[in-house]
């Protein structure tokens, strides 16, 4: 599970209320949010429901709605959650929450109108998920992320629009670690530094050792999805490097 790191308390109140900032950043988010007895997606849904039930519809609810979206909660799921809570917490609170949620998931309506994306989704048993906004700075083009499992080993369905690829990067670990890619739909590529790119097709599997510089993404003319499996290890981290420039990527065409 990705580690939640929070600095909002110290950023806003570090000098005025350092003890409160400590409880907020180190205990609430540092310990509670990183407790693995509940997966992050479920924790996000619970938090949204709790804030909505109290009628808290300020910036804190917006933040937690955005957090829920980033951890795989879809438009349909958040609509069902708010509707369900409305029967127990009150209809006006639901209206207020829907007003905020509609803005957070505003891109969902246009996504439904993309026939190429819909056709790609129909090829998979896994969901495409939501825009991968948390890691957008490490990608060229639009990618999407759908958590499949966050227990034992992290498994995520990553979808790339045509031409989308992630930056060169390295998976580090003190022991174990690395990543496995299982291709589930479309056509893509994987390349290690100094090696020719390899085509990825549904059913293909790519084992990426710890410490290997590489990138992966869609072919220029095809949507592409793969399961990204985090190989368990100790002291794991990802080092994001330079983008895959058009000259290198253009050689695949």
C-alpha positions as CSV (number, residue, x, y, z in Angstrom):
1,X,0.0,0.0,0.0
2,X,1.3,3.5,-0.9
3,X,2.3,5.4,2.2
4,X,0.2,8.5,3.0
5,X,2.4,11.5,3.9
6,X,0.7,14.7,5.2
7,X,2.3,18.1,5.9
8,X,-0.8,20.3,5.9
9,X,-0.8,20.7,9.7
10,X,2.8,21.9,9.8
11,X,2.4,24.0,6.7
12,X,-0.6,25.9,8.1
13,X,-0.2,25.7,11.9
14,X,3.4,24.5,12.5
15,X,4.4,27.7,14.4
16,X,1.0,28.6,15.9
17,X,-0.1,25.1,17.1
18,X,2.8,22.7,16.7
19,X,1.1,20.0,18.9
20,X,-2.0,20.0,16.8
21,X,0.1,19.9,13.6
22,X,1.9,16.9,15.0
23,X,-1.4,15.1,15.8
24,X,-2.8,15.9,12.3
25,X,0.3,15.0,10.3
26,X,1.9,12.2,12.3
27,X,-1.0,10.5,14.1
28,X,-4.1,11.0,12.0
29,X,-2.5,10.7,8.6
30,X,0.9,9.2,9.5
31,X,-0.5,6.3,11.7
32,X,-4.2,6.0,11.2
33,X,-4.4,6.5,7.4
34,X,-1.5,4.1,7.0
35,X,-3.1,1.3,9.0
36,X,-3.6,-1.6,6.6
37,X,-6.5,-3.2,8.4
38,X,-8.7,-1.1,6.0
39,X,-7.7,-0.5,2.4
40,X,-7.3,3.1,1.3
41,X,-10.3,3.1,-1.0
42,X,-12.6,2.0,1.8
43,X,-11.1,4.4,4.2
44,X,-11.7,7.3,1.7
45,X,-15.4,6.3,1.4
46,X,-15.8,6.1,5.2
47,X,-14.3,9.6,5.6
48,X,-16.5,11.1,2.9
49,X,-19.6,9.6,4.5
50,X,-18.6,10.8,8.0
51,X,-18.0,14.4,6.8
52,X,-21.2,14.4,4.8
53,X,-23.2,13.1,7.9
54,X,-21.9,16.0,9.9
55,X,-22.8,18.5,7.2
56,X,-19.2,19.5,6.7
57,X,-19.1,20.6,3.1
58,X,-16.1,22.9,3.1
59,X,-12.6,22.5,1.6
60,X,-12.0,19.4,3.8
61,X,-14.8,17.4,2.1
62,X,-13.5,18.6,-1.3
63,X,-10.0,17.3,-0.4
64,X,-11.4,13.9,0.7
65,X,-13.6,13.6,-2.4
66,X,-10.5,14.2,-4.5
67,X,-8.6,11.7,-2.4
68,X,-11.4,9.1,-2.9
69,X,-11.2,9.7,-6.7
70,X,-7.4,9.3,-6.7
71,X,-7.7,5.9,-4.9
72,X,-10.2,4.4,-7.4
73,X,-13.7,5.5,-6.3
74,X,-15.6,6.0,-9.6
75,X,-18.4,8.4,-10.4
76,X,-21.0,5.6,-10.1
77,X,-19.6,4.5,-6.7
78,X,-19.5,8.0,-5.2
79,X,-23.1,8.6,-6.4
80,X,-24.2,5.4,-4.8
81,X,-22.4,6.2,-1.5
82,X,-23.9,9.7,-1.3
83,X,-27.4,8.4,-2.1
84,X,-27.1,5.7,0.5
85,X,-25.9,8.1,3.2
86,X,-28.6,10.5,2.3
87,X,-31.3,8.2,3.8
88,X,-29.5,8.2,7.1
89,X,-27.9,11.7,7.3
90,X,-30.4,13.9,5.4
91,X,-31.3,14.9,1.9
92,X,-30.0,18.5,2.1
93,X,-26.5,17.2,3.0
94,X,-26.6,14.9,0.0
95,X,-27.5,17.8,-2.3
96,X,-24.5,19.8,-0.9
97,X,-22.2,16.8,-1.3
98,X,-23.3,16.1,-4.8
99,X,-22.6,19.7,-5.8
100,X,-18.9,19.2,-4.8
101,X,-18.6,15.6,-6.1
102,X,-20.0,16.6,-9.5
103,X,-17.1,19.1,-9.9
104,X,-14.5,16.6,-8.7
105,X,-15.7,13.9,-11.2
106,X,-16.6,16.5,-13.9
107,X,-14.4,14.7,-16.5
108,X,-16.5,11.6,-16.2
109,X,-19.3,12.8,-18.6
110,X,-16.9,13.5,-21.4
111,X,-15.2,10.1,-20.9
112,X,-18.4,8.2,-21.6
113,X,-18.6,9.9,-25.1
114,X,-15.2,8.5,-26.2
115,X,-16.1,5.4,-28.3
116,X,-12.5,4.2,-28.6
117,X,-12.1,4.2,-24.9
118,X,-15.4,2.4,-24.5
119,X,-14.4,-0.2,-27.0
120,X,-11.1,-0.8,-25.1
121,X,-12.9,-1.1,-21.8
122,X,-15.2,-3.7,-23.3
123,X,-12.1,-5.9,-23.9
124,X,-11.3,-6.2,-20.2
125,X,-12.7,-7.7,-17.1
126,X,-11.0,-5.0,-15.1
127,X,-12.2,-1.4,-14.8
128,X,-10.3,1.4,-16.4
129,X,-10.7,3.5,-13.3
130,X,-10.2,7.2,-12.9
131,X,-7.6,9.6,-14.4
132,X,-4.3,9.0,-12.8
133,X,-4.0,12.6,-11.6
134,X,-1.7,11.8,-8.6
135,X,1.1,10.6,-11.0
136,X,0.2,12.8,-14.1
137,X,3.5,14.6,-13.8
138,X,5.3,11.4,-14.6
139,X,3.4,10.6,-17.8
140,X,3.1,12.0,-21.3
141,X,-0.5,11.8,-22.2
142,X,-3.5,10.6,-20.2
143,X,-3.4,7.5,-18.0
144,X,-6.0,5.9,-15.8
145,X,-5.7,3.9,-12.6
146,X,-7.9,1.2,-11.0
147,X,-6.8,-0.5,-7.8
148,X,-7.5,-4.2,-8.0
149,X,-6.0,-5.3,-4.7
150,X,-4.0,-3.5,-1.9
151,X,-3.5,-6.6,0.3
152,X,-0.5,-8.9,0.2
153,X,0.7,-7.2,-3.0
154,X,-0.5,-4.1,-4.7
155,X,-2.2,-4.8,-8.0
156,X,-3.4,-1.9,-10.2
157,X,-4.9,-1.8,-13.6
158,X,-3.1,1.0,-15.5
159,X,-4.6,2.2,-18.8
160,X,-2.9,4.4,-21.3
161,X,-4.5,6.4,-24.1
162,X,-2.8,6.1,-27.5
163,X,0.7,7.6,-27.4
164,X,0.7,7.8,-23.6
165,X,3.8,6.5,-21.7
166,X,5.4,7.0,-18.3
167,X,8.8,8.5,-17.7
168,X,11.9,6.4,-17.4
169,X,11.9,5.1,-13.8
170,X,13.6,2.7,-11.5
171,X,12.0,0.5,-8.8
172,X,14.4,0.4,-5.8
173,X,14.3,-1.9,-2.8
174,X,16.7,-2.9,0.0
175,X,15.5,-6.5,-0.4
176,X,13.2,-8.0,-3.0
177,X,11.1,-5.5,-4.9
178,X,10.6,-4.9,-8.6
179,X,7.4,-5.1,-10.6
180,X,5.5,-7.5,-12.8
181,X,3.4,-6.3,-15.8
182,X,0.6,-8.5,-17.1
183,X,-1.0,-7.2,-20.3
184,X,-4.8,-7.3,-20.4
185,X,-5.9,-5.3,-23.5
186,X,-4.6,-3.2,-26.4
187,X,-1.0,-2.9,-27.6
188,X,1.9,-1.3,-25.8
189,X,5.6,-1.3,-25.3
190,X,8.2,-1.9,-22.6
191,X,11.8,-0.8,-22.9
192,X,14.9,-1.1,-20.6
193,X,17.7,1.5,-20.8
194,X,20.1,0.6,-23.6
195,X,17.8,-2.2,-25.0
196,X,15.3,-2.3,-27.9
197,X,11.7,-1.8,-27.0
198,X,9.5,-4.9,-26.7
199,X,5.9,-5.1,-27.9
200,X,3.3,-5.9,-25.2
201,X,0.1,-7.7,-26.2
202,X,-2.8,-9.2,-24.1
203,X,-1.6,-12.3,-22.2
204,X,2.0,-11.1,-22.2
205,X,4.0,-10.9,-18.9
206,X,7.0,-8.7,-18.2
207,X,9.2,-9.2,-15.1
208,X,11.0,-6.0,-14.1
209,X,13.9,-6.5,-11.6
210,X,14.7,-4.1,-8.9
211,X,17.2,-1.4,-10.0
212,X,16.4,-1.6,-13.8
213,X,15.8,1.7,-15.6
214,X,12.8,1.4,-17.9
215,X,9.5,2.8,-19.2
216,X,6.2,1.3,-20.5
217,X,3.1,2.6,-22.2
218,X,0.7,2.5,-25.2
219,X,1.5,2.2,-28.8
220,X,1.0,5.4,-30.8
221,X,-2.2,4.0,-32.4
222,X,-3.7,1.9,-29.6
223,X,-5.2,2.1,-26.1
224,X,-3.3,-0.2,-23.8
225,X,-3.9,-1.7,-20.3
226,X,-1.7,-3.8,-18.0
227,X,-1.9,-5.0,-14.5
228,X,1.0,-3.5,-12.5
229,X,1.9,-5.9,-9.6
230,X,4.2,-4.6,-6.9
231,X,6.7,-7.3,-5.9
232,X,6.9,-7.4,-2.1
233,X,10.2,-6.1,-0.7
234,X,11.8,-4.1,2.0
235,X,12.5,-0.3,1.7
236,X,10.8,-0.1,-1.7
237,X,10.5,3.2,-3.6
238,X,10.2,4.4,-7.2
239,X,12.7,6.9,-8.7
240,X,11.1,8.9,-11.5
241,X,13.4,10.2,-14.1
242,X,13.3,12.0,-17.5
243,X,10.4,11.7,-20.0
244,X,10.6,9.4,-23.0
245,X,11.1,12.0,-25.6
246,X,9.4,12.0,-29.0
247,X,12.6,11.0,-30.8
248,X,12.9,7.7,-28.8
249,X,9.2,7.1,-28.8
250,X,8.9,7.9,-32.5
251,X,11.2,5.0,-33.4
252,X,8.3,2.7,-32.4
253,X,6.1,3.9,-35.2
